[in-house]
Amino acid sequence: MSLHREHEDRVTAPPRGQAGGRTSRVAHGGWVLAVLGTAQLMVVLDNSIVNIALPTVQRDLGFGDTARAWVVTAYALAFGSLLLLGGRLSDLLGRRRALVTGLVGFAAASGAGGLAPDIVVLLAARALQGVFAALLAPAALSLLTDTFPEGRERVRAFGVFSALSGSGAAVGLLVGGALTQLVGWRWCLFVNVVFAAVALAGTVAVVPRATEHSPGRLDVRGAVLGSLGILAVVAGLSSVETAGASAPATGVLLLTGVAVLGLFVRVENRASHPILPLRVVADRARGAGFLAVALVSLGMFTLSLFVAYILQQTFGLSPLLAGVATLPLTVSIVTTANVVPAILLHRLGARTLLVAGLLADAGALGWLSRLDAGESYAAGVLGPLVLFGLGMGTAISTSLNLATTGVGPTDAGSASGLVNAAQQVGGSLGIALFSSVAATASSAQASGVGGDLHGFTIAFLVGGAMLALGAGLVALLVGDHRHSYTQLDHVTRPHHSPLTTEGADHVQPARHRHP
């Protein structure tokens, strides 16, 4: 047996009391993956599942357009601003405990939202959903990293997890449309209680109980500054969409956010127990992973928002049929994320797959920029959806692998929080920027559906150009780590060794593998 195989077998050993052997380890890891994937899907679904129901919710509860925007924004602000804090808390309190707390709280908030008699209760419930999502999402990704520390099993596991993350927005449109049309909009929130109950039962049954948590204390100053900085940035990006890019509030929020985040970096550089250890982002290749996560989310959030509108307004589809029409996107993401990295990552390396995935997404958005009102769904939309899914499935799995590889035991939660923060900020940037571009372009054309479609096509063109430029930057940051996934894993692990899974939160340094 090779040293690498001995190492892989040891770090993936099952918790005490379980039968030994590779089959039992893989089976146990598969159950843990199913539980964590369910939790992640629930969180990602909530970014879009309510969107398609908003017109119905607005009519039912009787609120204005400003409040309608806040139904989406309340969740995004709470989720995005608290992710760094949630990631660090999962390190300090224990990841299993953080996951359980997040699931229970998310379910309670979803139930309250489903029962909301007015807009005030609904907005409060959406904000609470974001708070608990910020705790459970980093915990789930950290537990995944602990359970699959390296090797091909890690690539396959991250493929499944990434497929759920990447397709969640599209699945949310389908599920939201079906629930709204068949049983009512309130089930867009009640369904989270079902997801949370399944994930909670699975966590209790298969995720190993913690034996200890990471040492250290909470960096209160860093937590406050990081949360306020991200809150201001996300709020500023949301203001671009609602108030306009030239509105004074937009500029104040964005400038304040950048200034506070700059102060946050300075404080973290001096803190003894930082909420975000700067060593997590200091590695260039890992930084490329975070950037790629943000770029993929930027494209995906924008695509799902605009395509949902186009399918209903331009092609006249019902919410349910519009959701069904996005299924090719979901299928291509799920298939590619599970197949391509598992086969090619160790052969071609992260840089090749990331650049190929981002360029495919850029090409898909460029293709959509040629969409005409007279085209059919098959001729104008189907091909770009499939191409975008192929690119996203390739890029999201690879970027999550790269962003979390080589992170030390005490930093896993912080790194996972940063991954989720990159997703939220990237998505918020995409929606805000491209909504502004679309609105500006539409105002120059005739009003109505034709003008809106023109604005969307311009936004797709700008988005494609941004993804293409981002692909070039990612290529420069990653460097030529193309020989194998194992070598990439070693290159990006400068100070910390892989994690063992003897207990979900009890992590031990494993023997370092030299080249």
C-alpha positions in Angstrom: 0.0 0.0 0.0 1.4 3.4 -0.9 2.1 6.1 1.5 -0.6 8.2 -0.1 -3.2 5.4 0.2 -2.2 4.9 3.9 -2.6 8.6 4.5 -6.0 8.8 2.7 -7.3 5.8 4.6 -6.3 7.2 7.9 -7.7 10.7 7.5 -11.0 9.4 6.3 -11.3 6.8 9.1 -14.8 6.5 10.5 -15.8 7.6 14.0 -15.1 5.2 16.8 -17.5 2.4 17.1 -18.1 2.0 13.4 -17.0 -1.0 11.3 -13.7 -0.5 9.6 -12.9 -0.9 5.9 -13.0 1.4 2.9 -16.6 0.4 2.1 -18.0 1.4 5.5 -16.0 4.7 5.4 -17.4 5.6 1.9 -20.9 4.6 3.0 -20.7 6.7 6.1 -19.3 9.7 4.2 -22.1 9.4 1.7 -24.7 9.7 4.4 -22.9 12.7 5.9 -22.7 14.3 2.4 -26.5 13.7 1.9 -27.3 15.5 5.2 -25.0 18.4 4.5 -26.2 18.7 0.9 -29.8 18.9 2.1 -28.9 21.7 4.4 -27.0 23.6 1.7 -29.7 23.2 -0.8 -32.3 24.6 1.6 -30.1 27.7 2.1 -29.5 28.3 -1.6 -33.1 27.6 -2.5 -34.2 30.5 -0.2 -32.3 33.0 -2.4 -34.7 32.4 -5.2 -37.7 30.4 -4.1 -39.6 33.4 -2.9 -38.7 35.6 -5.9 -41.1 34.0 -8.3 -44.0 34.2 -5.8 -43.5 37.9 -5.0 -46.3 39.2 -7.2 -48.7 36.8 -5.4 -47.4 37.7 -2.0 -47.7 41.4 -2.7 -51.4 41.0 -3.7 -52.2 38.8 -0.7 -50.5 41.0 2.0 -51.1 44.3 0.3 -47.8 46.1 0.4 -46.0 48.4 -2.1 -43.1 47.9 -4.5 -40.4 49.1 -2.0 -41.5 46.6 0.6 -41.5 43.9 -2.1 -37.8 44.5 -2.8 -37.1 44.2 1.0 -38.6 40.7 1.0 -35.5 39.6 -0.9 -33.1 42.2 0.5 -33.8 41.3 4.2 -32.6 37.8 3.7 -29.6 38.8 1.7 -28.4 41.5 4.1 -28.6 39.3 7.2 -27.1 36.3 5.5 -24.2 38.1 3.8 -23.3 40.4 6.7 -23.1 37.6 9.3 -21.3 34.9 7.4 -17.8 35.7 8.7 -19.1 35.7 12.2 -21.1 32.5 11.6 -18.0 30.8 10.2 -15.9 31.7 13.2 -18.6 30.7 15.7 -18.7 27.3 14.0 -15.0 26.9 14.8 -15.4 28.1 18.4 -18.7 26.3 19.4 -18.2 23.2 17.3 -19.5 22.6 13.7 -22.1 20.0 14.6 -23.6 22.2 17.3 -23.6 25.2 15.0 -25.3 23.2 12.2 -28.0 21.9 14.6 -28.6 25.4 16.0 -28.8 26.9 12.5 -31.2 24.3 11.2 -33.6 24.7 14.2 -33.5 28.5 13.9 -34.0 28.5 10.2 -37.0 26.2 10.5 -38.6 28.4 13.1 -38.0 31.5 11.1 -39.5 29.8 8.0 -42.6 28.7 9.8 -43.1 32.2 11.2 -42.7 33.7 7.7 -45.2 31.2 6.3 -47.8 32.3 8.9 -47.0 36.0 8.5 -50.2 38.1 8.7 -48.5 41.2 7.3 -45.4 42.5 5.7 -43.7 43.4 9.0 -43.7 39.9 10.3 -42.7 38.5 6.9 -39.6 40.9 6.7 -38.6 40.0 10.3 -38.9 36.3 9.5 -36.8 36.7 6.3 -34.1 38.5 8.3 -34.0 35.7 10.9 -33.7 33.2 8.1 -30.6 35.0 7.0 -29.2 35.1 10.5 -29.5 31.3 11.0 -28.4 30.6 7.4 -25.2 32.5 8.2 -24.5 30.0 11.0 -25.4 26.7 9.3 -23.9 27.3 5.8 -20.3 27.7 7.0 -20.8 24.8 9.4 -22.0 22.5 6.7 -19.1 23.3 4.4 -16.6 22.9 7.2 -18.0 19.5 8.1 -17.7 18.5 4.4 -14.1 19.6 4.4 -13.4 17.6 7.6 -15.2 14.5 6.3 -13.4 14.5 2.9 -10.0 16.1 3.5 -8.2 15.1 0.3 -8.0 12.8 -2.7 -10.6 11.8 -5.3 -13.3 11.1 -2.7 -13.0 14.8 -1.8 -13.4 15.8 -5.5 -16.5 13.6 -5.9 -18.0 14.9 -2.6 -17.4 18.5 -3.6 -18.9 17.8 -7.0 -22.2 16.7 -5.4 -22.2 19.6 -2.9 -21.3 22.1 -5.6 -24.1 20.8 -7.9 -26.6 21.4 -5.1 -25.1 24.9 -4.5 -25.0 25.8 -8.2 -28.4 24.5 -9.2 -30.2 25.8 -6.1 -31.2 29.1 -7.6 -32.7 27.4 -10.7 -34.3 24.7 -8.6 -35.8 27.5 -6.4 -37.5 29.0 -9.4 -39.1 25.6 -10.3 -40.1 24.7 -6.7 -41.3 28.3 -6.0 -43.4 28.4 -9.2 -44.9 25.0 -8.5 -45.8 25.7 -4.9 -47.2 29.2 -5.7 -49.4 27.9 -8.4 -50.5 24.6 -6.8 -50.8 25.2 -3.0 -50.0 28.9 -2.4 -47.1 31.1 -1.7 -46.8 30.4 2.0 -45.5 26.9 1.2 -42.4 28.6 -0.4 -41.5 29.2 3.3 -43.1 26.1 4.9 -41.1 23.8 2.6 -38.0 24.9 4.5 -39.4 23.3 7.6 -39.5 20.0 5.8 -35.9 20.4 4.5 -34.7 21.4 8.0 -36.4 18.5 9.7 -34.8 16.0 7.3 -31.4 17.6 7.7 -31.7 17.8 11.5 -32.7 14.1 11.8 -29.8 13.2 9.5 -27.4 15.3 11.5 -28.3 13.6 14.8 -28.1 10.2 13.1 -24.9 10.3 11.1 -22.8 13.4 11.8 -20.4 12.4 14.6 -20.8 14.2 17.9 -18.2 16.8 18.7 -15.6 15.9 21.3 -14.0 19.4 21.5 -14.1 22.7 19.7 -11.3 24.9 18.4 -9.3 26.9 20.9 -9.4 30.7 21.1 -12.0 33.4 21.8 -14.3 35.5 19.7 -12.7 38.6 18.1 -15.6 41.0 18.9 -14.1 44.0 17.2 -13.4 42.0 14.1 -16.9 40.4 14.1 -18.5 43.9 14.4 -16.3 45.5 11.7 -16.6 42.5 9.3 -20.3 42.3 9.7 -20.9 46.1 9.3 -18.6 46.3 6.3 -20.3 43.5 4.4 -23.7 44.8 5.5 -22.9 48.2 4.0 -21.5 46.8 0.8 -24.5 44.5 0.2 -26.9 47.3 1.2 -25.2 49.6 -1.2 -25.4 47.1 -4.0 -29.1 46.6 -3.3 -29.6 50.3 -3.3 -28.2 50.4 -6.9 -31.2 48.3 -7.9 -33.8 50.1 -5.9 -32.6 53.8 -5.7 -30.2 53.9 -8.6 -26.4 54.1 -8.9 -26.4 57.9 -8.7 -28.5 58.1 -5.4 -26.5 59.6 -2.5 -27.4 56.7 -0.3 -25.9 54.2 -2.7 -22.5 56.0 -2.7 -22.5 56.5 1.0 -23.2 52.9 1.7 -20.6 51.6 -0.7 -17.9 54.0 0.4 -18.7 53.2 4.1 -18.5 49.5 3.4 -15.1 49.7 1.7 -13.7 51.9 4.5 -15.0 49.7 7.3 -13.6 46.6 5.5 -10.3 48.3 5.2 -10.3 48.9 8.9 -11.4 45.3 9.4 -8.3 44.0 7.6 -6.1 46.3 9.7 -7.7 45.0 13.0 -7.5 41.4 11.9 -3.8 41.7 11.0 -3.1 42.6 14.7 -5.7 40.4 16.5 -4.4 37.4 18.4 -7.6 35.4 17.6 -8.9 37.0 14.4 -12.4 36.2 13.1 -10.8 35.9 9.6 -7.1 34.8 9.9 -5.5 36.6 7.0 -3.4 33.5 6.2 -6.7 32.0 4.9 -6.7 34.5 2.0 -2.9 35.1 1.7 -2.4 32.1 -0.7 -2.8 33.2 -4.3 -4.4 30.0 -5.5 -6.9 29.9 -2.6 -7.6 33.6 -3.3 -8.4 32.6 -6.9 -10.8 30.1 -5.6 -12.7 32.8 -3.6 -12.7 35.0 -6.7 -14.1 32.2 -8.9 -16.8 31.5 -6.4 -17.9 35.2 -6.5 -17.7 35.3 -10.3 -19.8 32.1 -10.7 -22.4 33.5 -8.3 -22.4 36.8 -10.1 -23.4 35.1 -13.3 -25.8 32.6 -11.8 -27.9 35.0 -9.7 -28.1 37.4 -12.7 -29.1 34.6 -15.1 -31.8 33.1 -12.9 -33.3 36.6 -12.2 -33.4 37.8 -15.8 -34.3 34.4 -17.5 -37.3 34.0 -15.1 -38.6 37.3 -16.2 -38.0 36.7 -19.9 -39.7 33.4 -19.8 -42.8 34.8 -18.2 -43.0 38.2 -19.9 -41.5 37.6 -23.4 -42.6 33.9 -23.9 -45.8 34.2 -21.8 -45.1 31.2 -19.6 -46.8 30.6 -16.2 -44.6 30.6 -13.1 -44.7 26.8 -13.1 -43.8 26.4 -16.8 -41.1 29.0 -16.4 -39.6 26.9 -13.7 -39.8 23.8 -15.8 -38.1 25.7 -18.7 -35.0 26.2 -16.5 -34.6 22.4 -15.9 -32.0 22.0 -18.6 -29.8 24.5 -16.7 -30.2 22.5 -13.5 -29.5 19.1 -15.2 -26.4 20.4 -16.9 -25.0 21.9 -13.6 -25.7 18.7 -11.6 -24.2 16.4 -14.3 -21.1 18.5 -15.0 -20.3 19.2 -11.3 -20.4 15.5 -10.5 -18.6 14.2 -13.6 -16.1 16.7 -15.0 -14.0 17.5 -11.9 -13.9 13.9 -10.7 -12.4 12.8 -14.1 -10.3 15.8 -15.1 -9.2 17.8 -12.0 -6.3 15.5 -11.2 -5.3 15.4 -14.8 -5.7 19.0 -16.0 -5.5 20.9 -12.7 -7.6 23.7 -11.2 -6.6 26.5 -13.5 -7.6 24.8 -16.7 -11.1 23.8 -15.4 -11.7 27.2 -13.8 -10.9 29.1 -16.9 -12.8 26.7 -19.1 -15.9 26.9 -16.9 -15.8 30.7 -16.6 -15.3 31.2 -20.4 -18.2 28.8 -21.1 -20.4 30.9 -18.8 -19.2 34.1 -20.5 -20.1 32.5 -23.9 -23.5 31.6 -22.7 -24.3 35.1 -21.5 -22.9 36.4 -24.8 -25.2 34.0 -26.7 -28.2 35.3 -24.7 -27.3 38.9 -25.6 -28.4 38.0 -29.1 -31.9 37.0 -28.0 -34.8 38.5 -30.0 -38.4 38.7 -29.0 -39.4 36.7 -32.1 -37.2 33.7 -31.3 -38.5 30.5 -29.8 -37.4 29.1 -26.4 -35.6 26.3 -28.2 -33.7 28.6 -30.6 -32.9 31.4 -28.2 -32.8 30.2 -24.6 -32.3 26.4 -24.4 -28.7 26.4 -25.8 -27.4 29.2 -23.6 -28.9 27.6 -20.5 -27.2 24.2 -21.2 -23.9 25.9 -22.0 -24.0 28.0 -18.8 -24.8 24.9 -16.7 -21.8 23.1 -18.2 -19.5 26.0 -17.4 -20.9 26.5 -13.9 -20.8 22.9 -13.0 -17.2 22.8 -13.9 -16.2 26.0 -12.2 -18.2 25.9 -9.0 -16.9 22.5 -7.9 -13.3 23.3 -8.7 -13.5 26.7 -7.0 -14.9 25.3 -3.8 -12.2 22.7 -3.8 -9.5 25.3 -4.3 -10.9 27.8 -1.8 -11.0 25.2 1.1 -7.9 23.1 0.3 -5.0 23.3 2.8 -6.9 25.3 5.4 -5.9 24.4 9.0 -8.3 22.8 11.5 -8.9 26.0 13.5 -9.5 28.0 10.3 -12.0 25.8 8.5 -15.1 27.6 9.7 -13.6 31.0 8.8 -12.7 29.8 5.3 -16.1 28.3 4.8 -17.7 31.6 6.0 -15.6 33.5 3.4 -16.7 31.1 0.6 -20.3 31.8 1.4 -19.7 35.5 1.8 -18.1 35.5 -1.7 -21.2 33.8 -3.1 -23.5 36.3 -1.5 -21.5 39.4 -2.4 -20.9 38.1 -5.9 -24.6 37.4 -6.3 -25.6 40.8 -4.9 -23.1 42.6 -7.2 -24.5 40.8 -10.2 -28.1 41.6 -9.5 -27.4 45.2 -8.6 -25.0 45.9 -11.4 -26.8 44.2 -14.2 -30.2 45.4 -13.1 -28.9 48.9 -13.3 -27.4 48.2 -16.7 -30.6 46.7 -17.9 -32.7 49.6 -16.6 -30.4 52.2 -18.3 -30.5 50.4 -21.6 -34.2 49.8 -21.5 -34.9 53.5 -20.9 -33.2 54.3 -24.2 -35.6 52.0 -26.1 -39.4 51.8 -26.4 -41.2 51.1 -23.2 -42.8 47.7 -22.6 -41.6 44.1 -23.1 -39.4 44.9 -26.1 -37.6 47.6 -24.2 -37.1 45.3 -21.2 -35.7 42.6 -23.4 -33.2 45.0 -25.0 -32.0 46.0 -21.5 -31.6 42.4 -20.5 -29.5 41.6 -23.6 -27.2 44.5 -22.9 -26.8 43.3 -19.3 -26.0 39.8 -20.6 -23.3 41.2 -22.9 -21.7 43.2 -20.1 -21.9 40.1 -17.8 -20.2 37.9 -20.3 -17.4 40.4 -20.7 -16.9 40.6 -16.9 -16.7 36.8 -16.6 -14.2 36.6 -19.5 -12.0 39.2 -17.8 -12.4 37.3 -14.5 -11.3 34.1 -16.1 -8.0 35.8 -17.1 -7.4 37.1 -13.6 -8.1 33.6 -12.1 -5.6 32.1 -14.5 -2.9 34.5 -13.3 -3.6 33.9 -9.7 -3.8 30.1 -9.8 -0.5 29.6 -11.7 0.5 26.4 -13.4 -0.7 23.8 -10.9 -2.0 21.4 -13.5 -0.2 18.1 -12.9 -2.7 16.6 -10.5 -5.2 17.4 -7.8 -2.9 15.8 -5.2 -0.1 18.2 -6.2 -2.4 21.1 -6.1 -3.5 20.0 -2.6 0.1 20.0 -1.5 1.0 23.3 -3.1 -1.9 25.2 -1.4 -1.2 23.6 2.0 1.8 25.7 3.2 1.4 25.4 6.9 -1.4 23.0 7.8 -1.9 19.3 7.3 -5.1 17.6 6.3 -8.0 17.1 8.8 -9.1 13.9 10.3 -12.7 13.1 10.9 -12.6 11.4 14.3 -15.6 13.4 15.4 -17.1 16.2 13.3 -15.5 19.0 15.3 -12.5 17.2 16.9 -9.8 17.7 14.3 -6.3 16.4 14.6 -3.3 17.3 12.4 -2.4 14.3 10.2 1.0 13.4 9.1 2.3 15.8 6.5 2.9 14.3 3.1 6.1 15.5 1.4 6.5 15.3 -2.4 
